[in-house]
Amino acid sequence: MLLALSFPRYGHPAVAFIALTPLYVALSGWTGRVAFQGVSTRRGFLLGLVAGTVHFGGTVYWTSGTVATFGGLPWLVAIPVAGILVLYMAFYIAAASAASALMIRKLGAAGLLLSPAAWVTAEYARAYAIGGFPWIPLGNAVVSVLPIAQVASLTGVYGLSWLLATVNACFAVGAMTAGRRRAIAAGLAIVLLAAPSLWGAARIRDGRLTREGDTISIALIQGNVPQAEKWDPGRATAIFARYLRMTRDAAAAGARFILWPESATPFYFEEDPRSADQIRRTASDTGTWLLFGSDQLERGAENKSYNAAFMLDDHGATSAVYRKIYLVPFGEYVPFGSLLTFVAPLVEAVSAFTPGQQVTMLPVNGHMVSTAICYEVVYPHLIRRAVLNGSELLTTITNDAWYGETSAPFQHFELARMRAIEQGRYLIRAANTGISGIVDPYGRVLARTNLFETTTVAGDVRFLQERTVYATIGDLPAQLAVLLTIIGVGVSLVGRRLGG
Protein backbone atom coordinates (compact mmCIF):
# COMPACT_ATOMS: atom_id res chain seq x y z
CA MET A 1 0.00 0.00 0.00
CA LEU A 2 2.84 2.41 0.79
CA LEU A 3 4.26 1.87 -2.70
CA ALA A 4 0.91 2.77 -4.27
CA LEU A 5 0.70 5.87 -2.08
CA SER A 6 4.05 7.07 -3.45
CA PHE A 7 2.59 7.89 -6.88
CA PRO A 8 0.00 10.27 -8.37
CA ARG A 9 -2.85 10.90 -8.31
CA TYR A 10 -3.55 10.16 -4.67
CA GLY A 11 -0.06 9.54 -3.30
CA HIS A 12 2.80 11.71 -2.09
CA PRO A 13 6.50 11.37 -2.99
CA ALA A 14 7.57 11.43 0.67
CA VAL A 15 6.07 7.97 1.11
CA ALA A 16 8.62 6.53 -1.34
CA PHE A 17 11.38 6.99 1.23
CA ILE A 18 9.75 4.41 3.52
CA ALA A 19 7.58 2.42 1.09
CA LEU A 20 9.91 -0.61 0.85
CA THR A 21 10.93 -0.66 4.50
CA PRO A 22 8.11 -2.97 5.72
CA LEU A 23 8.82 -5.40 2.87
CA TYR A 24 12.53 -5.47 3.69
CA VAL A 25 11.77 -6.05 7.38
CA ALA A 26 9.46 -8.94 6.45
CA LEU A 27 12.04 -10.44 4.10
CA SER A 28 14.61 -10.26 6.90
CA GLY A 29 12.44 -12.54 9.02
CA TRP A 30 12.50 -10.14 11.95
CA THR A 31 10.71 -11.57 14.98
CA GLY A 32 11.06 -8.53 17.20
CA ARG A 33 14.36 -9.75 18.65
CA VAL A 34 16.35 -11.53 15.94
CA ALA A 35 17.20 -9.72 12.71
CA PHE A 36 18.46 -11.02 9.36
CA GLN A 37 17.59 -14.66 9.92
CA GLY A 38 15.73 -14.41 6.64
CA VAL A 39 12.77 -16.30 5.21
CA SER A 40 12.53 -19.02 2.60
CA THR A 41 12.82 -18.08 -1.05
CA ARG A 42 9.26 -19.25 -1.56
CA ARG A 43 7.97 -17.03 1.24
CA GLY A 44 10.00 -14.15 -0.14
CA PHE A 45 8.38 -14.63 -3.52
CA LEU A 46 4.90 -14.67 -1.97
CA LEU A 47 5.61 -11.57 0.13
CA GLY A 48 6.77 -9.77 -3.00
CA LEU A 49 3.77 -10.97 -4.97
CA VAL A 50 1.38 -9.62 -2.35
CA ALA A 51 3.26 -6.32 -2.15
CA GLY A 52 3.36 -6.01 -5.94
CA THR A 53 -0.30 -6.89 -6.37
CA VAL A 54 -1.39 -4.26 -3.86
CA HIS A 55 1.02 -1.72 -5.35
CA PHE A 56 0.02 -2.11 -8.97
CA GLY A 57 -3.61 -2.80 -8.15
CA GLY A 58 -3.64 0.64 -6.54
CA THR A 59 -1.79 2.40 -9.37
CA VAL A 60 -2.86 0.81 -12.67
CA TYR A 61 -6.44 0.12 -11.60
CA TRP A 62 -7.57 2.39 -14.45
CA THR A 63 -6.88 -0.30 -17.06
CA SER A 64 -10.09 -2.11 -16.14
CA GLY A 65 -12.25 0.92 -16.87
CA THR A 66 -10.47 1.57 -20.14
CA VAL A 67 -10.92 -1.91 -21.58
CA ALA A 68 -14.51 -2.02 -20.34
CA THR A 69 -15.53 1.35 -21.75
CA PHE A 70 -13.61 1.34 -25.03
CA GLY A 71 -12.78 -2.34 -25.50
CA GLY A 72 -16.35 -3.62 -25.36
CA LEU A 73 -15.70 -5.99 -22.47
CA PRO A 74 -18.19 -6.57 -19.68
CA TRP A 75 -16.87 -5.60 -16.25
CA LEU A 76 -16.77 -9.25 -15.18
CA VAL A 77 -14.17 -9.78 -17.90
CA ALA A 78 -12.48 -6.35 -17.81
CA ILE A 79 -11.47 -6.67 -14.16
CA PRO A 80 -9.67 -10.04 -14.66
CA VAL A 81 -7.95 -8.60 -17.76
CA ALA A 82 -6.64 -5.74 -15.65
CA GLY A 83 -5.74 -8.31 -13.01
CA ILE A 84 -3.52 -10.13 -15.51
CA LEU A 85 -1.53 -6.93 -16.04
CA VAL A 86 -1.30 -6.32 -12.29
CA LEU A 87 -0.06 -9.86 -11.64
CA TYR A 88 2.40 -9.62 -14.50
CA MET A 89 3.91 -6.44 -13.05
CA ALA A 90 3.79 -7.87 -9.52
CA PHE A 91 5.78 -10.88 -10.69
CA TYR A 92 8.89 -8.71 -11.02
CA ILE A 93 8.61 -7.52 -7.43
CA ALA A 94 8.04 -11.12 -6.39
CA ALA A 95 11.19 -12.23 -8.24
CA ALA A 96 13.23 -9.43 -6.67
CA SER A 97 11.86 -10.34 -3.25
CA ALA A 98 12.73 -14.01 -3.72
CA ALA A 99 16.30 -13.04 -4.60
CA SER A 100 16.43 -10.72 -1.59
CA ALA A 101 15.13 -13.44 0.73
CA LEU A 102 17.86 -15.79 -0.45
CA MET A 103 20.61 -13.20 -0.06
CA ILE A 104 19.45 -12.08 3.39
CA ARG A 105 19.18 -15.66 4.61
CA LYS A 106 22.70 -16.46 3.49
CA LEU A 107 24.49 -13.10 3.73
CA GLY A 108 22.66 -11.42 6.59
CA ALA A 109 22.78 -7.61 6.67
CA ALA A 110 24.98 -7.61 3.56
CA GLY A 111 22.20 -9.44 1.74
CA LEU A 112 19.70 -6.79 2.78
CA LEU A 113 21.96 -4.05 1.45
CA LEU A 114 22.19 -5.98 -1.84
CA SER A 115 18.39 -6.15 -2.07
CA PRO A 116 18.05 -2.71 -3.71
CA ALA A 117 20.16 -4.03 -6.60
CA ALA A 118 17.65 -6.86 -6.99
CA TRP A 119 14.83 -4.31 -7.03
CA VAL A 120 16.52 -2.32 -9.80
CA THR A 121 17.22 -5.53 -11.73
CA ALA A 122 13.50 -6.30 -11.69
CA GLU A 123 12.58 -2.80 -12.88
CA TYR A 124 15.17 -2.95 -15.63
CA ALA A 125 13.91 -6.36 -16.77
CA ARG A 126 10.33 -5.07 -16.82
CA ALA A 127 11.42 -2.32 -19.23
CA TYR A 128 12.49 -4.89 -21.84
CA ALA A 129 10.74 -8.22 -21.31
CA ILE A 130 7.87 -9.00 -23.71
CA GLY A 131 8.14 -5.56 -25.31
CA GLY A 132 8.61 -3.84 -21.97
CA PHE A 133 6.25 -1.97 -19.66
CA PRO A 134 8.36 0.40 -17.51
CA TRP A 135 5.40 2.16 -15.92
CA ILE A 136 6.05 3.96 -12.59
CA PRO A 137 9.51 2.73 -11.54
CA LEU A 138 10.25 3.61 -7.91
CA GLY A 139 12.57 6.48 -8.82
CA ASN A 140 9.77 8.28 -10.64
CA ALA A 141 7.92 8.75 -7.37
CA VAL A 142 10.27 11.60 -6.44
CA VAL A 143 10.40 13.42 -9.80
CA SER A 144 8.72 16.40 -8.12
CA VAL A 145 11.35 16.45 -5.34
CA LEU A 146 13.62 18.34 -7.68
CA PRO A 147 16.92 18.44 -5.76
CA ILE A 148 17.10 14.68 -5.32
CA ALA A 149 15.53 14.02 -8.73
CA GLN A 150 18.61 15.57 -10.37
CA VAL A 151 20.37 12.25 -9.69
CA ALA A 152 18.53 11.01 -12.80
CA SER A 153 20.77 13.25 -14.94
CA LEU A 154 23.67 11.05 -13.79
CA THR A 155 22.16 7.60 -13.44
CA GLY A 156 18.74 7.66 -15.06
CA VAL A 157 15.55 6.76 -13.24
CA TYR A 158 16.88 3.30 -12.33
CA GLY A 159 19.78 4.81 -10.43
CA LEU A 160 17.27 6.95 -8.59
CA SER A 161 15.28 3.79 -7.79
CA TRP A 162 18.47 2.24 -6.43
CA LEU A 163 19.08 5.25 -4.20
CA LEU A 164 15.54 5.18 -2.80
CA ALA A 165 15.57 1.43 -2.26
CA THR A 166 18.91 1.68 -0.44
CA VAL A 167 17.53 4.39 1.86
CA ASN A 168 14.62 2.05 2.58
CA ALA A 169 17.05 -0.78 3.33
CA CYS A 170 18.93 1.48 5.75
CA PHE A 171 15.68 2.31 7.51
CA ALA A 172 14.92 -1.41 7.72
CA VAL A 173 18.32 -2.10 9.29
CA GLY A 174 17.71 0.71 11.75
CA ALA A 175 14.28 -0.64 12.65
CA MET A 176 15.63 -4.12 13.41
CA THR A 177 18.83 -3.23 15.26
CA ALA A 178 20.01 -1.06 18.12
CA GLY A 179 23.07 0.78 19.30
CA ARG A 180 25.99 1.28 16.96
CA ARG A 181 24.48 -0.62 14.05
CA ARG A 182 21.31 1.48 14.18
CA ALA A 183 23.38 4.68 14.30
CA ILE A 184 25.42 3.60 11.27
CA ALA A 185 22.25 2.77 9.31
CA ALA A 186 20.67 6.10 10.21
CA GLY A 187 23.86 7.97 9.32
CA LEU A 188 24.11 6.23 5.95
CA ALA A 189 20.48 7.07 5.15
CA ILE A 190 21.11 10.72 6.00
CA VAL A 191 24.19 10.85 3.79
CA LEU A 192 22.34 9.14 0.91
CA LEU A 193 19.59 11.74 1.12
CA ALA A 194 21.61 14.85 1.96
CA ALA A 195 24.52 14.54 -0.47
CA PRO A 196 22.43 14.14 -3.66
CA SER A 197 19.97 16.79 -2.47
CA LEU A 198 22.69 19.36 -1.87
CA TRP A 199 24.29 18.62 -5.24
CA GLY A 200 20.90 18.68 -6.98
CA ALA A 201 19.93 21.98 -5.39
CA ALA A 202 23.23 23.49 -6.56
CA ARG A 203 22.63 22.15 -10.09
CA ILE A 204 19.19 23.73 -10.23
CA ARG A 205 20.47 27.00 -8.78
CA ASP A 206 23.18 27.16 -11.44
CA GLY A 207 20.52 26.74 -14.14
CA ARG A 208 23.04 26.92 -16.97
CA LEU A 209 20.88 24.91 -19.36
CA THR A 210 18.17 27.58 -19.22
CA ARG A 211 20.60 30.16 -20.63
CA GLU A 212 22.16 28.15 -23.46
CA GLY A 213 20.96 27.39 -26.97
CA ASP A 214 18.63 29.12 -29.39
CA THR A 215 15.13 30.00 -28.23
CA ILE A 216 11.88 29.26 -30.03
CA SER A 217 8.29 30.16 -29.14
CA ILE A 218 6.02 27.13 -29.05
CA ALA A 219 2.33 26.41 -28.63
CA LEU A 220 0.58 23.23 -27.56
CA ILE A 221 -2.95 22.78 -28.82
CA GLN A 222 -5.19 20.89 -26.40
CA GLY A 223 -8.26 20.25 -28.53
CA ASN A 224 -10.14 18.42 -25.76
CA VAL A 225 -12.00 15.95 -27.94
CA PRO A 226 -13.79 13.23 -25.92
CA GLN A 227 -12.79 9.74 -26.98
CA ALA A 228 -16.35 8.89 -27.96
CA GLU A 229 -16.35 11.77 -30.46
CA LYS A 230 -12.88 11.41 -32.00
CA TRP A 231 -13.96 9.18 -34.86
CA ASP A 232 -17.60 10.28 -35.08
CA PRO A 233 -18.12 11.35 -38.74
CA GLY A 234 -20.72 13.86 -37.59
CA ARG A 235 -18.12 15.63 -35.41
CA ALA A 236 -15.13 15.45 -37.78
CA THR A 237 -15.65 18.85 -39.45
CA ALA A 238 -16.06 20.69 -36.14
CA ILE A 239 -13.03 18.95 -34.59
CA PHE A 240 -10.83 19.77 -37.55
CA ALA A 241 -12.00 23.38 -37.66
CA ARG A 242 -11.21 23.74 -33.96
CA TYR A 243 -7.61 22.67 -34.46
CA LEU A 244 -7.11 24.95 -37.45
CA ARG A 245 -8.61 27.94 -35.61
CA MET A 246 -6.56 27.36 -32.45
CA THR A 247 -3.41 26.96 -34.56
CA ARG A 248 -3.93 30.25 -36.37
CA ASP A 249 -4.63 32.01 -33.08
CA ALA A 250 -1.44 30.56 -31.56
CA ALA A 251 0.61 31.66 -34.56
CA ALA A 252 -0.89 35.14 -34.40
CA ALA A 253 0.24 35.28 -30.76
CA GLY A 254 3.83 34.59 -31.81
CA ALA A 255 4.27 30.80 -31.80
CA ARG A 256 6.74 29.44 -34.36
CA PHE A 257 6.52 25.73 -33.52
CA ILE A 258 3.07 24.28 -32.85
CA LEU A 259 2.08 20.81 -31.64
CA TRP A 260 -1.20 18.97 -31.98
CA PRO A 261 -1.82 15.79 -29.94
CA GLU A 262 -1.63 12.15 -30.98
CA SER A 263 -4.15 11.12 -33.66
CA ALA A 264 -5.41 14.69 -33.76
CA THR A 265 -6.82 14.56 -37.28
CA PRO A 266 -10.19 12.80 -37.63
CA PHE A 267 -8.89 11.33 -40.90
CA TYR A 268 -5.75 9.73 -42.35
CA PHE A 269 -3.59 12.73 -43.27
CA GLU A 270 -2.15 11.17 -46.43
CA GLU A 271 -5.47 9.67 -47.52
CA ASP A 272 -7.52 12.91 -47.51
CA PRO A 273 -5.76 15.39 -49.84
CA ARG A 274 -8.36 18.11 -49.43
CA SER A 275 -8.15 18.20 -45.63
CA ALA A 276 -4.38 17.72 -45.72
CA ASP A 277 -4.09 20.77 -47.94
CA GLN A 278 -5.87 22.88 -45.34
CA ILE A 279 -3.28 21.86 -42.76
CA ARG A 280 -0.42 22.58 -45.16
CA ARG A 281 -1.84 26.01 -45.98
CA THR A 282 -2.22 26.80 -42.29
CA ALA A 283 1.47 26.06 -41.69
CA SER A 284 2.52 27.96 -44.80
CA ASP A 285 0.29 30.99 -44.25
CA THR A 286 1.42 31.38 -40.65
CA GLY A 287 5.09 30.50 -41.27
CA THR A 288 5.08 27.92 -38.48
CA TRP A 289 6.47 24.44 -38.07
CA LEU A 290 3.63 22.05 -37.22
CA LEU A 291 3.88 18.61 -35.58
CA PHE A 292 0.71 16.56 -35.33
CA GLY A 293 -0.46 12.99 -34.89
CA SER A 294 -2.34 11.14 -37.61
CA ASP A 295 -2.62 7.51 -38.58
CA GLN A 296 -0.67 6.44 -41.65
CA LEU A 297 -1.54 3.71 -44.12
CA GLU A 298 1.20 1.87 -46.01
CA ARG A 299 -0.22 0.04 -48.99
CA GLY A 300 1.25 -3.21 -50.22
CA ALA A 301 0.55 -6.90 -50.52
CA GLU A 302 -0.62 -6.54 -46.93
CA ASN A 303 -1.66 -3.04 -45.89
CA LYS A 304 -0.07 -1.74 -42.71
CA SER A 305 -1.34 0.98 -40.37
CA TYR A 306 0.97 3.11 -38.25
CA ASN A 307 0.35 5.51 -35.41
CA ALA A 308 2.39 8.36 -36.82
CA ALA A 309 3.53 11.93 -36.23
CA PHE A 310 3.89 14.26 -39.23
CA MET A 311 6.29 17.21 -39.29
CA LEU A 312 5.42 20.08 -41.62
CA ASP A 313 7.92 22.86 -42.24
CA ASP A 314 7.07 26.56 -42.39
CA HIS A 315 6.16 26.17 -46.07
CA GLY A 316 3.67 23.38 -45.37
CA ALA A 317 5.79 20.57 -46.82
CA THR A 318 6.21 17.26 -45.01
CA SER A 319 9.78 17.26 -43.73
CA ALA A 320 9.66 14.04 -41.68
CA VAL A 321 7.34 11.30 -40.44
CA TYR A 322 7.85 9.35 -37.23
CA ARG A 323 6.13 6.02 -36.72
CA LYS A 324 5.39 4.91 -33.18
CA ILE A 325 7.73 2.10 -32.11
CA TYR A 326 6.25 0.96 -28.79
CA LEU A 327 2.56 0.15 -29.11
CA VAL A 328 0.18 0.16 -26.16
CA PRO A 329 -0.78 -3.38 -25.07
CA PHE A 330 -4.55 -3.88 -25.08
CA GLY A 331 -4.87 -0.49 -26.80
CA GLU A 332 -3.03 -0.77 -30.11
CA TYR A 333 -2.46 -4.50 -30.07
CA VAL A 334 -3.49 -7.44 -27.88
CA PRO A 335 -0.51 -9.47 -26.64
CA PHE A 336 -1.11 -13.20 -26.94
CA GLY A 337 -4.47 -12.42 -28.55
CA SER A 338 -4.76 -15.95 -29.95
CA LEU A 339 -4.49 -17.34 -26.42
CA LEU A 340 -6.72 -14.83 -24.65
CA THR A 341 -9.88 -15.99 -26.38
CA PHE A 342 -12.09 -14.59 -23.63
CA VAL A 343 -11.18 -11.03 -24.70
CA ALA A 344 -12.44 -11.48 -28.25
CA PRO A 345 -14.43 -8.18 -28.19
CA LEU A 346 -11.27 -6.37 -27.18
CA VAL A 347 -9.27 -7.95 -29.99
CA GLU A 348 -11.90 -6.75 -32.46
CA ALA A 349 -12.05 -3.25 -30.97
CA VAL A 350 -8.31 -2.64 -30.76
CA SER A 351 -6.58 -0.99 -33.71
CA ALA A 352 -4.13 -3.36 -35.36
CA PHE A 353 -1.13 -1.08 -35.71
CA THR A 354 2.31 -2.05 -36.97
CA PRO A 355 5.23 -0.81 -34.87
CA GLY A 356 7.72 1.60 -36.40
CA GLN A 357 11.37 0.64 -36.68
CA GLN A 358 13.48 3.74 -36.10
CA VAL A 359 13.76 7.01 -34.22
CA THR A 360 13.30 9.83 -36.72
CA MET A 361 14.68 13.33 -36.32
CA LEU A 362 12.28 16.18 -37.06
CA PRO A 363 13.82 19.39 -38.47
CA VAL A 364 12.59 22.64 -36.90
CA ASN A 365 14.13 26.01 -37.81
CA GLY A 366 17.59 24.57 -38.42
CA HIS A 367 17.54 22.30 -35.36
CA MET A 368 16.66 18.67 -34.73
CA VAL A 369 13.72 17.63 -32.58
CA SER A 370 12.37 14.22 -31.58
CA THR A 371 8.95 13.05 -30.53
CA ALA A 372 7.48 10.16 -28.58
CA ILE A 373 3.90 9.14 -29.16
CA CYS A 374 1.78 8.41 -26.08
CA TYR A 375 3.35 6.04 -23.59
CA GLU A 376 6.59 5.70 -25.55
CA VAL A 377 7.87 8.50 -23.36
CA VAL A 378 8.05 6.10 -20.40
CA TYR A 379 10.96 4.24 -22.07
CA PRO A 380 14.21 5.90 -20.90
CA HIS A 381 16.34 4.11 -23.48
CA LEU A 382 14.14 5.25 -26.37
CA ILE A 383 14.40 8.93 -25.42
CA ARG A 384 18.14 8.55 -24.87
CA ARG A 385 18.45 7.06 -28.35
CA ALA A 386 16.76 10.17 -29.75
CA VAL A 387 19.24 12.45 -27.97
CA LEU A 388 22.18 10.39 -29.20
CA ASN A 389 20.76 10.79 -32.70
CA GLY A 390 20.88 14.56 -32.30
CA SER A 391 17.61 15.64 -30.68
CA GLU A 392 17.90 19.11 -29.16
CA LEU A 393 14.31 19.29 -27.90
CA LEU A 394 12.05 16.53 -26.62
CA THR A 395 8.41 16.48 -27.60
CA THR A 396 5.65 14.05 -26.85
CA ILE A 397 2.12 13.91 -28.20
CA THR A 398 -0.58 11.83 -26.60
CA ASN A 399 -4.27 11.11 -26.26
CA ASP A 400 -5.10 10.32 -22.64
CA ALA A 401 -8.84 10.73 -23.14
CA TRP A 402 -9.10 6.95 -22.72
CA TYR A 403 -8.32 7.22 -19.02
CA GLY A 404 -10.77 9.89 -17.92
CA GLU A 405 -9.90 11.57 -14.62
CA THR A 406 -8.16 8.53 -13.17
CA SER A 407 -4.55 8.50 -11.98
CA ALA A 408 -3.25 7.56 -15.44
CA PRO A 409 -2.89 11.06 -16.97
CA PHE A 410 -1.14 12.32 -13.83
CA GLN A 411 1.26 9.38 -13.74
CA HIS A 412 1.89 9.73 -17.47
CA PHE A 413 2.82 13.41 -17.17
CA GLU A 414 5.24 12.73 -14.31
CA LEU A 415 6.88 9.91 -16.28
CA ALA A 416 7.44 12.30 -19.18
CA ARG A 417 8.83 14.88 -16.78
CA MET A 418 11.58 12.46 -15.71
CA ARG A 419 12.85 12.25 -19.30
CA ALA A 420 13.60 16.00 -19.27
CA ILE A 421 15.86 15.60 -16.21
CA GLU A 422 17.58 12.49 -17.55
CA GLN A 423 18.48 14.08 -20.85
CA GLY A 424 18.92 17.72 -19.85
CA ARG A 425 16.40 18.84 -22.47
CA TYR A 426 13.27 20.94 -22.53
CA LEU A 427 10.22 18.73 -22.98
CA ILE A 428 6.93 19.89 -24.44
CA ARG A 429 3.82 17.74 -24.28
CA ALA A 430 0.59 18.11 -26.25
CA ALA A 431 -2.26 15.97 -24.91
CA ASN A 432 -5.74 15.80 -26.41
CA THR A 433 -7.59 16.20 -23.10
CA GLY A 434 -4.57 17.04 -20.92
CA ILE A 435 -2.22 17.15 -19.25
CA SER A 436 -0.28 19.34 -21.73
CA GLY A 437 2.74 21.24 -20.52
CA ILE A 438 6.27 22.57 -20.74
CA VAL A 439 9.10 21.14 -18.60
CA ASP A 440 12.58 22.61 -18.36
CA PRO A 441 15.83 20.56 -18.31
CA TYR A 442 15.74 20.39 -14.50
CA GLY A 443 12.22 18.98 -14.33
CA ARG A 444 10.54 22.24 -13.39
CA VAL A 445 7.05 22.52 -14.83
CA LEU A 446 6.86 25.90 -16.57
CA ALA A 447 3.27 25.47 -17.70
CA ARG A 448 0.61 22.77 -17.49
CA THR A 449 -3.07 22.41 -18.25
CA ASN A 450 -5.95 20.89 -16.38
CA LEU A 451 -7.75 17.83 -17.64
CA PHE A 452 -10.63 18.25 -20.06
CA GLU A 453 -10.21 21.90 -20.94
CA THR A 454 -9.93 23.34 -24.43
CA THR A 455 -6.86 25.53 -24.30
CA THR A 456 -3.49 26.46 -25.74
CA VAL A 457 -0.19 26.42 -23.84
CA ALA A 458 2.37 28.94 -25.06
CA GLY A 459 5.95 29.55 -23.99
CA ASP A 460 9.58 29.71 -24.97
CA VAL A 461 11.95 26.74 -24.96
CA ARG A 462 15.57 26.24 -25.99
CA PHE A 463 17.35 23.88 -28.33
CA LEU A 464 20.16 22.23 -26.34
CA GLN A 465 23.08 20.09 -27.43
CA GLU A 466 24.99 19.30 -24.23
CA ARG A 467 24.63 15.71 -23.04
CA THR A 468 24.06 14.65 -19.46
CA VAL A 469 26.11 11.92 -17.83
CA TYR A 470 23.13 9.61 -18.20
CA ALA A 471 22.83 10.36 -21.92
CA THR A 472 26.49 9.36 -22.23
CA ILE A 473 26.60 6.19 -20.12
CA GLY A 474 23.00 5.06 -20.47
CA ASP A 475 21.68 2.38 -18.14
CA LEU A 476 25.11 1.34 -16.92
CA PRO A 477 23.97 1.75 -13.26
CA ALA A 478 21.03 -0.59 -13.89
CA GLN A 479 23.32 -3.08 -15.60
CA LEU A 480 25.67 -2.89 -12.60
CA ALA A 481 22.69 -3.71 -10.40
CA VAL A 482 21.99 -6.76 -12.54
CA LEU A 483 25.61 -7.88 -12.16
CA LEU A 484 25.58 -7.39 -8.38
CA THR A 485 22.31 -9.30 -8.10
CA ILE A 486 23.72 -12.21 -10.09
CA ILE A 487 26.82 -12.26 -7.91
CA GLY A 488 24.82 -11.96 -4.71
CA VAL A 489 22.44 -14.75 -5.65
CA GLY A 490 25.31 -16.90 -6.90
CA VAL A 491 27.31 -16.50 -3.68
CA SER A 492 24.18 -17.19 -1.66
CA LEU A 493 23.53 -20.42 -3.53
CA VAL A 494 27.03 -21.83 -3.06
CA GLY A 495 28.29 -20.18 0.12
CA ARG A 496 27.69 -20.54 3.82
CA ARG A 497 25.71 -18.09 5.84
CA LEU A 498 27.63 -15.02 7.00
CA GLY A 499 27.10 -13.50 10.39
CA GLY A 500 24.25 -10.95 10.53
Secondary structure as UniProt FT lines:
FT   TURN            2..3
FT   HELIX           4..6
FT   TURN            8..10
FT   HELIX           13..17
FT   TURN            18..20
FT   HELIX           21..27
FT   TURN            28..29
FT   HELIX           41..59
FT   HELIX           62..70
FT   HELIX           75..107
FT   HELIX           109..126
FT   TURN            127..128
FT   HELIX           129..131
FT   HELIX           138..142
FT   TURN            143..144
FT   HELIX           146..149
FT   TURN            150..151
FT   HELIX           152..176
FT   HELIX           179..206
FT   HELIX           208..210
FT   STRAND          215..222
FT   TURN            227..231
FT   HELIX           233..252
FT   TURN            253..254
FT   STRAND          257..259
FT   TURN            262..263
FT   HELIX           269..271
FT   HELIX           273..286
FT   STRAND          289..298
FT   STRAND          304..312
FT   TURN            314..315
FT   STRAND          318..323
FT   TURN            330..332
FT   TURN            335..339
FT   HELIX           341..343
FT   HELIX           344..349
FT   STRAND          362..364
FT   TURN            365..366
FT   STRAND          367..373
FT   HELIX           374..378
FT   HELIX           380..388
FT   TURN            389..390
FT   STRAND          394..398
FT   HELIX           401..403
FT   TURN            404..405
FT   HELIX           408..423
FT   STRAND          427..431
FT   STRAND          437..439
FT   TURN            441..442
FT   STRAND          445..448
FT   TURN            451..452
FT   STRAND          455..462
FT   HELIX           469..473
FT   TURN            474..475
FT   HELIX           476..494
//
